[in-house]
Amino acid sequence: MTSWLGLPQLASQHGAQLDRALGVVHVLMALLFVGWSAFFLYVLVRFRRGRNPVADHNGVTSHTSTWLEAAVAVAEAVLLVGLSMPLWADRVDHLPPPAESTRVRIVAQQFAWNIHYPGPDGLFGRTDPKLIDEQSNPLGLDRSDPAAKDDVTTINQLHLPVDRPALIQLTSKDVIHSFALQEMRIKQDVIPGTTIQVWFVPKVTTDDMRRRTGNPDFGYEISCAQLCGLGHYRMRGYVTVESAEDFKKWMDEQEAQLGGSAEESIWR
Ligand SMILES: [Cu+2]
């Protein structure tokens, strides 16, 4: 229905509602553009110098324009109150229950996305800026904290199971970034010093999207939508949406690798 907008492929549950709102806004703006342009042309001709050699200071006496303005205001109010506000409320008032979601913490930095999963215990381990090592521990995760032992971290690699709400906590280490997932219709500024939650339900796996687009190299991307410095253009993450089984397999692999490195760090 909104294909004429030329939007990227849609892959999240709430996205269709958002696309519809975007479509309606475009239609209203197109009508206004045509209307005002026609009015402008009419005025150019109607009040041309040849017909009105002397200025008339009485002004307009008809109330047509007043009614037109009121109609436009009503249409805009309907869009705002009837479409946009319920959509926004649906996004921010009712977060999915954490127990039924894939929970991820994402810490943005110049110029990467640090991805942090709580692991099987469901608890994010303690982090401390003092422990940050840009090479080995960009999140500053304290592996001596029991809750941190099973935490999985990656750089720029976000894996999500399909059809399950993804509940993401966003924060930044340095400047303002913006977490954008085009196909999920998600865009949220990431502000240092605060944690902002976003959520969505991915509905199409990466494999399905490859089939749908006929592009075997298709991949979902996290892009930074806020000019955040010289390397902004390369601040790009990758999202793999997969079946629950594949996601579990990936997570188990990550956990297995963790076992090794955790032991190593004890002996170091
Ligand atoms: Cu950025």
Boltz pocket constraint, residues with backbone or C-beta under 6 A from the ligand:
constraints:
  - pocket:
      binder: B
      contacts: [[A, 108], [A, 109], [A, 110], [A, 111], [A, 176], [A, 177], [A, 178], [A, 224], [A, 225], [A, 226], [A, 227], [A, 228], [A, 232], [A, 235]]
      max_distance: 6.0
